[in-house]
């Protein structure tokens, strides 16, 4: 009896290699394998923390400050920040402890299969909406520098993300690590320059009256309206969880590092998030001082143009620094948006 030889075609070999490649297997909608939770606490925490780069924070902060005044915006940011931290803490803890994403968390919390599917749909919609919003911010910066049609800028801002996300956390963690120093320096430079050259601007900012409120004083209704806008950020904890589930298991030896990573990259994302919203409100105030319309003042590109004008005297350097910062920021957040959205869908 002759034993037939099995012939494996090239396409079949490529498929088998693709399936066996763990760098593209990120355990969507299921428990994360212990063998895949191999990165250090700092590496995973830094990857999740990279999501705080998104410039929608500045846009939201600027919008609520210009509409409802400094005091109402400040209290709205503080209250929403506190609630976001408290709600995100147990979510982050259980996701990191058991290696599960939002779908399994909601299913295990009593939502059931159908309930978790609905919440996943809502969460997935959030990621796609913010992906489009962040890509639009990046597109404005590209158009400003390269002077190409805005439609092409939208396409570039969206399409460039796809090949970076395909490799999952393996590549995303590296990209977040490499871009973090540059992003941090460019983020702080405008505020430090203003503090050095025009410290009075910070005092003047506290007297900002809102376009809708007509005053800089506290008003419960205006506070509620401002908080409503800021509450859209509560869902961001889902994206943090998509990375926290890769933390190594908590042991007696690593418990301090483990808790530090969970707190920093889980609910702790809202701390720099609040500072960025306040920073966006301040930069929007600076844009208004240049007698630009309110519609321009809430654009992050215009905000950082005003900020970097205190850092550099040459307009070409101001524009270049702004575009580099915006592009780096939006690449970092849209890596997270696209990754989280692909898992949820």
Backbone torsions as a table, in degrees:
resi	resn	phi	psi	omega
1	UNK	NA	129.7	-177.5
2	UNK	-91.5	131.6	178.2
3	UNK	-89.4	120.5	-178.8
4	UNK	-71.6	137.7	177.1
5	UNK	-84.9	141.9	-179.8
6	UNK	-91.5	127.5	179.9
7	UNK	-105.1	123.1	-179.8
8	UNK	-102.9	117.6	-178.2
9	UNK	-72.3	161.1	-177.4
10	UNK	-59.1	-41.8	-179.4
11	UNK	-62.6	-39.9	178.7
12	UNK	-65.0	-40.3	179.0
13	UNK	-64.1	-42.0	179.4
14	UNK	-64.3	-39.0	178.8
15	UNK	-65.0	-44.6	179.3
16	UNK	-61.3	-40.0	179.2
17	UNK	-66.8	-37.7	179.6
18	UNK	-66.4	-42.8	180.0
19	UNK	-65.1	-37.5	-177.5
20	UNK	-78.9	-10.0	-177.4
21	UNK	-79.2	106.5	-176.6
22	UNK	-71.9	-14.4	-179.6
23	UNK	-71.7	-12.9	174.8
24	UNK	-112.7	13.4	178.3
25	UNK	-113.3	103.3	-176.7
26	UNK	-114.7	22.0	170.4
27	UNK	55.6	57.4	178.3
28	UNK	-68.6	132.7	174.6
29	UNK	59.5	29.7	176.0
30	UNK	-157.1	172.0	-178.6
31	UNK	-60.6	143.3	176.7
32	UNK	-83.1	126.8	-178.8
33	UNK	-60.5	141.0	176.8
34	UNK	-58.4	-36.9	-178.0
35	UNK	-66.8	-20.9	-178.4
36	UNK	-93.6	-9.6	177.6
37	UNK	-89.1	66.6	-167.6
38	UNK	-108.6	-7.9	-177.7
39	UNK	-84.5	158.4	179.6
40	UNK	-70.8	161.0	178.8
41	UNK	-59.7	-40.2	-178.8
42	UNK	-66.7	-39.8	-178.5
43	UNK	-64.8	-45.7	179.6
44	UNK	-67.8	-44.0	179.4
45	UNK	-61.3	-41.4	178.8
46	UNK	-65.2	-37.1	178.4
47	UNK	-64.2	-45.8	178.8
48	UNK	-67.5	-38.7	-178.3
49	UNK	-66.4	-24.1	179.5
50	UNK	-61.1	-20.0	-179.1
51	UNK	-68.4	-17.2	-177.4
52	UNK	-71.6	-3.2	-178.4
53	UNK	-70.7	-13.2	-168.7
54	UNK	-64.3	133.8	-173.8
55	UNK	-81.8	-3.8	172.0
56	UNK	-62.6	-25.7	175.8
57	UNK	-59.9	-49.0	178.5
58	UNK	-63.4	-40.1	-179.6
59	UNK	-63.1	-42.5	178.9
60	UNK	-66.3	-45.7	178.5
61	UNK	-59.8	-43.9	178.3
62	UNK	-64.6	-41.2	-178.1
63	UNK	-64.1	-45.8	-176.9
64	UNK	-72.9	-31.6	178.2
65	UNK	-70.2	-43.5	-178.7
66	UNK	-69.9	-29.4	-179.2
67	UNK	-87.9	-37.0	-171.1
68	UNK	-118.3	2.1	176.6
69	UNK	88.8	161.9	-175.0
70	UNK	-61.4	-49.3	-173.5
71	UNK	-63.7	-46.7	179.4
72	UNK	-64.0	-39.5	178.6
73	UNK	-65.3	-42.4	-179.3
74	UNK	-60.8	-49.4	-178.6
75	UNK	-67.9	-35.3	177.5
76	UNK	-63.9	-43.3	179.6
77	UNK	-64.5	-42.3	-179.4
78	UNK	-66.3	-45.3	-178.3
79	UNK	-67.5	-46.5	178.8
80	UNK	-63.5	-37.6	177.6
81	UNK	-62.2	-42.9	179.3
82	UNK	-64.2	-45.9	-179.7
83	UNK	-64.9	-40.4	178.6
84	UNK	-62.2	-41.3	178.8
85	UNK	-64.5	-46.3	-176.5
86	UNK	-66.9	-39.2	179.0
87	UNK	-73.9	-30.0	-178.0
88	UNK	-79.6	-20.3	-176.1
89	UNK	-63.0	-54.6	179.3
90	UNK	-65.8	-34.2	178.7
91	UNK	-62.0	-46.5	-179.6
92	UNK	-65.0	-41.0	-177.4
93	UNK	-61.5	-50.4	-176.4
94	UNK	-71.3	-32.8	176.7
95	UNK	-65.4	-43.4	-179.5
96	UNK	-72.2	-36.0	-177.6
97	UNK	-69.8	-41.9	-174.0
98	UNK	-105.9	-2.4	177.5
99	UNK	67.3	44.0	-178.3
100	UNK	-122.4	156.2	177.6
101	UNK	-97.6	-172.1	-174.4
102	UNK	-64.5	-33.8	-179.3
103	UNK	-62.6	-48.3	-179.9
104	UNK	-71.5	-31.8	177.4
105	UNK	-63.5	-47.3	-179.5
106	UNK	-67.8	-36.5	178.8
107	UNK	-64.4	-43.0	-179.8
108	UNK	-74.6	-18.8	-178.8
109	UNK	-85.8	3.4	175.9
110	UNK	109.4	1.3	179.3
111	UNK	-74.4	-23.1	-177.5
112	UNK	78.1	179.0	-177.2
113	UNK	-66.5	-48.1	-178.9
114	UNK	-66.2	-42.9	-179.9
115	UNK	-62.0	-41.7	179.4
116	UNK	-68.1	-31.0	177.1
117	UNK	-65.9	-41.8	179.3
118	UNK	-65.9	-45.2	179.1
119	UNK	-65.2	-35.0	176.9
120	UNK	-65.3	-36.5	178.1
121	UNK	-65.3	-42.8	177.7
122	UNK	-62.3	-45.0	-179.6
123	UNK	-64.6	-42.6	178.8
124	UNK	-62.3	-38.7	177.5
125	UNK	-62.4	-39.7	177.3
126	UNK	-58.5	-45.7	-177.3
127	UNK	-65.2	-38.1	-178.6
128	UNK	-73.6	-37.6	177.4
129	UNK	-62.8	-45.4	-179.7
130	UNK	-71.7	-30.1	174.6
131	UNK	-60.3	-46.0	180.0
132	UNK	-65.5	-41.4	-179.6
133	UNK	-63.7	-45.9	-179.2
134	UNK	-68.7	-36.7	177.1
135	UNK	-64.5	-35.9	178.6
136	UNK	-65.1	-39.1	177.5
137	UNK	-63.6	-43.6	178.2
138	UNK	-64.7	-38.2	-179.3
139	UNK	-63.1	-38.8	178.4
140	UNK	-62.5	-38.9	178.5
141	UNK	-66.9	-42.2	178.9
142	UNK	-63.3	-42.2	179.4
143	UNK	-64.4	-39.1	-179.0
144	UNK	-62.0	-37.1	-175.2
145	UNK	-90.0	-43.2	-173.2
146	UNK	-97.8	-11.3	177.9
147	UNK	54.6	50.5	175.5
148	UNK	-113.2	160.4	-177.5
149	UNK	-54.2	140.6	-176.2
150	UNK	-62.1	-31.2	179.5
151	UNK	-61.7	-42.3	177.9
152	UNK	-67.0	-34.8	177.6
153	UNK	-63.8	-39.2	176.6
154	UNK	-61.8	-44.9	-178.8
155	UNK	-62.9	-46.9	-179.4
156	UNK	-61.2	-44.8	-176.8
157	UNK	-63.2	-29.7	-179.3
158	UNK	-88.7	-46.8	-172.6
159	UNK	-69.0	-33.5	-176.4
160	UNK	-63.8	-20.8	-177.8
161	UNK	-75.9	-34.4	-169.4
162	UNK	-55.5	-53.0	-178.2
163	UNK	-64.5	-22.7	178.9
164	UNK	-76.1	-27.6	-174.9
165	UNK	-86.7	-23.7	-174.3
166	UNK	-56.2	-33.9	-177.3
167	UNK	-83.9	3.2	174.6
168	UNK	67.4	-152.7	-175.8
169	UNK	-64.5	-23.6	-180.0
170	UNK	-56.8	-48.2	180.0
171	UNK	-85.9	-38.2	-178.1
172	UNK	-59.3	-40.8	-179.4
173	UNK	-62.5	-35.9	178.6
174	UNK	-69.9	-44.9	-179.3
175	UNK	-63.0	-41.1	178.1
176	UNK	-64.7	-38.6	179.9
177	UNK	-65.6	-44.3	-176.8
178	UNK	-69.5	-34.7	-174.8
179	UNK	-89.4	-13.2	-174.6
180	UNK	-60.5	-46.1	-179.5
181	UNK	-61.4	-46.6	-180.0
182	UNK	-61.4	-45.2	-179.9
183	UNK	-61.7	-44.0	-178.3
184	UNK	-62.9	-42.6	180.0
185	UNK	-64.9	-47.5	-178.9
186	UNK	-66.5	-30.7	177.9
187	UNK	-65.8	-42.9	-173.6
188	UNK	-82.2	-28.3	-173.9
189	UNK	-52.5	-50.2	-177.9
190	UNK	-59.0	-42.6	-178.0
191	UNK	-67.9	-39.2	178.0
192	UNK	-65.8	-39.1	179.9
193	UNK	-66.5	-41.0	177.9
194	UNK	-64.9	-42.6	179.0
195	UNK	-61.4	-32.3	-179.6
196	UNK	-79.8	-42.6	-172.1
197	UNK	-95.4	-29.2	-175.9
198	UNK	-147.0	64.5	-177.7
199	UNK	-62.2	-22.7	179.7
200	UNK	-63.3	-23.2	-178.6
201	UNK	-60.9	-33.5	180.0
202	UNK	-67.2	-39.8	177.4
203	UNK	-67.3	-42.2	178.8
204	UNK	-62.4	-34.9	-178.5
205	UNK	-61.1	-35.4	-177.9
206	UNK	-66.0	-15.3	177.9
207	UNK	-98.2	12.8	-178.0
208	UNK	-63.2	123.3	176.6
209	UNK	-93.6	141.4	-178.4
210	UNK	-79.7	147.6	178.4
211	UNK	-64.4	-37.3	179.6
212	UNK	-84.9	-43.9	-177.1
213	UNK	-75.5	-29.1	-179.0
214	UNK	72.5	10.3	-176.2
215	UNK	-156.0	161.7	174.3
216	UNK	-98.4	1.0	-178.2
217	UNK	-81.1	162.7	179.9
218	UNK	-73.5	135.9	176.8
219	UNK	-139.9	123.4	-176.3
220	UNK	-55.9	-40.4	-178.9
221	UNK	-68.3	-42.6	179.0
222	UNK	-68.0	-36.0	175.3
223	UNK	-61.5	-44.7	179.2
224	UNK	-62.7	-40.8	179.3
225	UNK	-65.0	-41.2	178.9
226	UNK	-66.3	-41.4	-179.9
227	UNK	-64.8	-35.4	179.3
228	UNK	-59.3	-41.1	178.8
229	UNK	-66.6	-44.8	-176.8
230	UNK	-68.4	-27.5	-177.9
231	UNK	-64.5	-14.5	178.1
232	UNK	-62.1	-17.6	-176.7
233	UNK	-84.0	-8.7	-177.5
234	UNK	-58.1	-34.9	-175.9
235	UNK	-68.8	-14.3	-179.0
236	UNK	-56.7	-24.5	-178.8
237	UNK	-59.8	-27.3	177.8
238	UNK	-62.0	-38.7	178.4
239	UNK	-70.3	-35.5	176.8
240	UNK	-62.9	-40.6	-178.5
241	UNK	-63.5	-34.5	-179.0
242	UNK	-60.8	-21.4	175.3
243	UNK	-101.0	-35.2	-178.0
244	UNK	-61.6	-25.8	-179.3
245	UNK	-66.1	-12.0	178.0
246	UNK	-91.1	0.8	177.1
247	UNK	-61.7	144.2	175.4
248	UNK	-64.4	158.0	-179.5
249	UNK	-61.5	144.3	-179.5
250	UNK	-73.8	129.5	177.3
251	UNK	-129.2	174.1	177.7
252	UNK	-62.9	-33.9	-176.6
253	UNK	-73.9	-34.3	-173.9
254	UNK	-110.7	10.6	-170.5
255	UNK	-60.2	-36.4	179.7
256	UNK	-68.3	-45.0	177.6
257	UNK	-64.6	-38.6	-178.8
258	UNK	-63.6	-48.5	179.7
259	UNK	-65.0	-38.2	178.4
260	UNK	-61.4	-42.5	179.3
261	UNK	-66.5	-42.9	-180.0
262	UNK	-62.6	-45.8	-177.7
263	UNK	-70.6	-41.2	-177.3
264	UNK	-69.1	-48.7	-173.4
265	UNK	-94.3	-11.2	176.6
266	UNK	-90.7	-109.5	-179.5
267	UNK	-65.2	-22.3	-178.2
268	UNK	-66.8	-11.4	179.0
269	UNK	-60.0	-27.6	-174.6
270	UNK	-72.3	-19.3	179.8
271	UNK	-65.4	-57.8	172.7
272	UNK	-65.2	-25.5	176.5
273	UNK	-61.9	-43.5	177.4
274	UNK	-64.3	-42.3	179.4
275	UNK	-63.0	-37.5	178.9
276	UNK	-69.8	-35.6	175.6
277	UNK	-64.3	-43.7	176.4
278	UNK	-64.7	-38.6	176.8
279	UNK	-63.1	-40.4	177.3
280	UNK	-63.8	-38.8	176.8
281	UNK	-62.2	-42.0	179.8
282	UNK	-66.4	-44.2	179.6
283	UNK	-65.6	-35.7	175.7
284	UNK	-62.5	-37.9	175.8
285	UNK	-61.4	-41.3	177.8
286	UNK	-63.7	-38.0	178.5
287	UNK	-63.1	-40.6	178.4
288	UNK	-61.7	-33.1	179.0
289	UNK	-64.9	-20.3	177.2
290	UNK	-88.2	8.2	177.4
291	UNK	62.6	34.3	172.2
292	UNK	-91.3	154.2	-178.9
293	UNK	-66.8	159.6	-179.0
294	UNK	-58.8	-37.8	-179.3
295	UNK	-59.3	-33.5	177.2
296	UNK	-79.0	-33.3	-175.1
297	UNK	-64.6	-24.6	-178.4
298	UNK	-91.5	3.2	176.6
299	UNK	-86.1	123.8	-179.3
300	UNK	-56.0	-33.4	179.2
301	UNK	-63.6	-42.6	178.0
302	UNK	-68.0	-36.3	178.6
303	UNK	-58.4	-49.7	-175.5
304	UNK	-79.1	-20.8	169.0
305	UNK	-62.7	-43.7	177.8
306	UNK	-65.7	-38.3	-179.6
307	UNK	-69.6	-46.4	-178.3
308	UNK	-72.3	-14.2	174.6
309	UNK	-64.8	-22.0	175.1
310	UNK	-82.9	-18.0	-178.3
311	UNK	-89.2	-44.2	-177.0
312	UNK	-119.8	148.5	176.4
313	UNK	-94.2	-25.5	179.8
314	UNK	-81.4	120.8	-179.8
315	UNK	-56.9	-31.6	179.5
316	UNK	-65.4	-39.7	177.4
317	UNK	-69.2	-37.5	177.8
318	UNK	-60.5	-47.6	-179.4
319	UNK	-64.9	-43.9	-178.5
320	UNK	-63.2	-44.6	179.8
321	UNK	-63.3	-40.4	179.3
322	UNK	-63.0	-47.4	-177.7
323	UNK	-65.3	-43.1	178.7
324	UNK	-60.7	-45.8	-179.1
325	UNK	-63.2	-45.5	-179.0
326	UNK	-63.7	-44.7	-178.7
327	UNK	-63.7	-45.6	179.3
328	UNK	-62.4	-44.9	-179.7
329	UNK	-60.2	-45.1	-175.4
330	UNK	-75.5	-31.0	173.6
331	UNK	-64.0	-42.2	-178.7
332	UNK	-62.8	-46.1	-176.7
333	UNK	-76.1	-35.3	-178.2
334	UNK	-76.3	-19.3	166.9
335	UNK	-60.5	-43.5	179.5
336	UNK	-69.7	-45.0	-179.7
337	UNK	-60.3	-47.2	-178.3
338	UNK	-66.8	-40.6	180.0
339	UNK	-64.8	-49.8	-179.5
340	UNK	-63.8	-40.0	179.2
341	UNK	-65.2	-38.4	179.3
342	UNK	-66.4	-34.7	177.6
343	UNK	-69.7	-43.4	-176.0
344	UNK	-68.4	-37.7	-179.9
345	UNK	-73.6	NA	NA
